[in-house]
Each structure stands twice: as C-alpha cells, then as structure tokens.
Amino acid sequence: MAAIPPGERRRCSLCQVEIQGMAGGVDLVHFSQGAPGTRAKLWARVCQYLRSDEQKGQCLNQDQALRGTVVQSDFYAEAPIVDFSSMGGEAPGTNPAA
C-alpha cells in the first residue's frame, strides 16, 4: 500500500480505523476509542492477527516500512492482578460450598 499523502485520511475497510497522512511520513491513526496512535500501535493491536491473503490485501497497514518499529508499549498491557481477600469474600471462580 502506498503512503497516504499529508492531510488526507483513509478508512480501513476491515477494522474501520482512519489513518491520516502526516508530513514527514509518521501517519496518525484515529481509533474508534481513545487517543490517536501510530501505525505500529495499530499493527500490535489489530493488523498482526489477519490470517488470509484476502484480509491482508485489504489492510492499509501491511507495509512494514510505513508502520515502523513496534515497541512493547504498542501492545495492550496485561490486566492487573486484583486481590479480593481484603474484601472478606472468596476469590472469583472459587466455590466454598462445593
């Protein structure tokens, strides 16, 4: 997929995000929720999971040169561990009556 010209927005037909071309080539990705991000973040959270060649052919973010390097912070973080023992109840998923 060719680079998106600065100032122009294109919507991905698969995931529906909009990618806005920016001067300097570091495009801005507009997610449906949250702050805008990078093509690398979009790849880490969505595009890497495409399986078929048909899907990959429709994806606006398959060019590694355009998306740049994916770093750990581009992925979703692990959910924190919550300790329910201080609430006086049983931990979720346990059944004391069993």
Protein Blocks (a to p, Z undefined) as FASTA:
>chain_A
ZZddehiacddfklopacdddehhiacdddfbdcdddfklmmmmmmmmpmbfklmmmpck
lbfklnopadfklpccddddddfklnopacehiafkZZ
